[in-house]
Amino acid sequence: MLMLAKRIIPCLDMDNGRVVKGVAFENIRDAGDPIALAGRYYREGADELVFLDIGASCNSRDILIDVVERVSDEVFIPLTVGGGLRTVADMRRVLLAGADKVSVCTAALLDPKLVARGAAAFGAQCIVVSVDARRDGDRWIAWSHGGRQATGWEALDWMSHCEELGAGEILLNSIDRDGTQSGYDLELLRRAAGRLSIPLIASGGGGTLPHTEAALNQGQADAVLLASVLHDGKYAIPEIKEYLRTKGVIVR
């Protein structure tokens, strides 16, 4: 059986032209210049990059488009762009700016058929559904509006529905673990992986080298999203990949 290589994906949360980072979607702080960080991660061997416009205002989106255009001229790995994309026209705009994939979260929850329309227009491989999940007892609820509003969707059911609609990938973020560097929610990842036949990206909680290995092996994720530990210089991507190789994880 062919084993696909696991991916290391830096995430750049952006607001008005700067990379920012918070904890559980709050206490946002500046984390650097997106062009400089993207270039650094590309040179270090990142497999992909994710840009998320957490401001998602029209002004913030215009700045994001400019950043994507500049990054795509210099960085030759897949770029996923999300945040405030509400229509197929919005998706087309970021793809024309140089993105390879688009990520939708709140807009998909408000209008699930957006996933199907995007997949029909650009192909399933272009459509990443970002799911912000918060634990509620023995289940997880999908939240919208940057983790500020609970929805009526159980997160695992929502992910399965998105796959049926044509999503090509799920970016699963644990709100409870976001920015804590306390480890990924392995139970959530395992249960999601068991429901999906499309790639699953683990997000929220990566803080140590063993955390990344646990998400990929025990959590059965296809990729890990990392932010704080990279932005703050705690680890470099070659160091992460070498560690994973020593644990038998196939990486690029």
N, C-alpha and C positions, 0 to 999 in steps of 0.2 A: 504494500500500500504506500502510495506516494505521500510523504509528509511535507506539507507546505512550511516554509520558513516563517517563524514568528517575527513580528515587526515591532520596532521601537519608534514611537511617534511623539515627538515633542508637541505640546499644545501651547499656542500663544493666544491667551485671552486678551482682547484689545478693547480699549475705550479711548476714543478721541486721539488715535494715533500712537498710543503707548501700550506696551504690554503690562498687564496688571495681574495680581493674584490675590485671592482671599482665602478664608476658611469657612466652609459650609456656606459659600456664596455671600459671605459678609466680610467686613473689615478689609476692604479692598486696598491694596498698596501698589505702588509703582514697581515694576520689575524690569524695565529696560526698553530699549529701542527695538522694534520688530525687525527692521532690516538687518541690524547687526546680529541679533539673536538667530534669525533664520539662516544667515550666512554661516554662522558658527556651527549650528547644528547640521547643516548640509555638509560642511567640511569634516565634521566628526563622524559622519556616517549614518545620520538619521535615515530611516527608510521612507518616511513621509512626514509632512507637516500639516498641522491643523491650525487654522486661524478662526477664532470665534469672536465676533463683535458683540461684546456683552452690553455695550451702550445701545446699539441697534437703532439709534435715531438716524434720520436721513443724513444729517451732517456727519455722524460717526461712520455711516456706511460709505459715504463718498470718500472719506479718508481711507477706509479699509480697501476700497477698490484701487486707490492709488498705491497702497502698500502692496497689494497682490500683483499689480502690474510690474512694480519695481522688483519684487522678489522673484517673480516668474522669469524675469530676464536673466537672473543670476543663479537661480537654484533649480537644479534639474532632477527633482524627485516629485512625486505626486503631492499636490496641494489640495486640501479640503477646506472649504470656506463656509462659514455659517454665521447666523445671528441676524434676525430681522428679515430673513428671506420669506416673503409671504405669497409670492406668485411665481409662475413659470418664467415670467419676464425678469423677475429679480434673479432667479437662478441663471438665466441666460446671461445676464449682465456680468455676474462674477465669473462664469465660465469663459466668456469672451475676454475678461481681464487676465486670464491665465490660470484659473482654478481648474483642477481635474475632476473634482467632486464637490457637491454641495451638501451641507448639513442643515436639516430642519428639525425643530423641536416644537415650540409652541404653535407655530403655524400649522403643523401636521395634526396636532391635537385638536385645533379649532376646525380644521378642514382636512380630514384624513385622505380625501381623494386627491389632495395636492401631491401626495406621494405617488399615486398612480399616474397623474398627469406628468409629473417630472420624469418618471421612469419611461413613459411613452415618448416623451420629447427627446430625452438624452440617453436613455438606456439605464437599466437597473444599476450598473456599475458606478454610475454618477451619483446615485441617491443614497446618502447616509442619514439615517434617522437617529438623532441624539435623544436619549431617554434619561431624564433626570429622575431618579428613583429614591424615595425615602421610605425607610422601614416603618411599618405599622403593625406591631405585633408579630405574627408569623407570616406576614406578606409584605409586599412593597407597593406603594402607590406612585404612579407617574405624576410628576408636578410640572406645571407650566410657568411661563413668565419669570424665567431665571430662578426657579425654585421657590417662588413666592405664592403660588396658587395650586392647591391640590385639585386633581381632576377626578372624574369618575372611573378612570381606568386603573385596573390592577396592572402593574408594570409588565409582568410576564405575558399577560394576555395582549397588552398593547404591542409589545415587540412581535409577537406571533402575527398579529393583525397587519402590522407594517410589512412584514415579509410577504404576506399574502397580497398586499397592495402593490408590491414590486420593489420594495427597498432592497438595495444590494448589500447593505452593511448596517450594523447597529453599533452605535457608540453609547455604551451603558455607563452612566455616571452615578455613583453613590453620593447623594447629597450629604449623608451622615459622615462619610469619610473624606469629603472634598477638602483638600488643603491641610488635612490633619497629619499626613505622613505616618499614619498608624496602620497601614496595610489595606489592601483592597477587600471588599466584601466578597469573600470566596463563596459563601453559600449562594448569594445572589448570582454571581457569575456562573456557578455550576448549574443552577436551575435554568438560567437563561440559555446556556450552551446546550442543555438538554432539549430545549424547545425549538432551537433555531437550526437551520441548515445553511444560513449565510454567515459570513465572518462577524465575529464579536470583538469589539475593542473595549478593554477594561479601562475605566477612568475613576479617579477619586480614591486617594489614600496611599499612593506610591511614595514610600519614604526611605526604603532600604533596598539593597540588592536582593535579599531573600524575598521581599515583597513582590518584585517583578517576576521572579521564578515561580512563586506560589500562584500568582494570577494566571500564568501561562500553563503551568502543569496542573495544579489542583483546581484552579478556577476554569481551566479549559478554554481560556480566551485565545484569540488568534493574534492579538496585538495588545500592547500596553501603551496608554497615554500618560505622559509625564510632563510636569510643569515645574513646580517649586524646586524639586531636587536638581533640575537642570539649570533653571534661571539663577539659583543661588550658588551654583558651582559645587554642590555637594558631590555630584558624580558627573563624569563625562560619558558620552555614549559608548566609546570604545571599551571603557571599563565595565559598563553594564553588559555589553555583548560578550566580552571575554568571560565574565562571571557566569552568564547563562550557558555558554559553551561547556564550562566545567561541570555544569549540572545536567548536561545531556540535552539541552534545548537547542534545536536547530534554528539558527539566526542567519541573517544575510551577511 
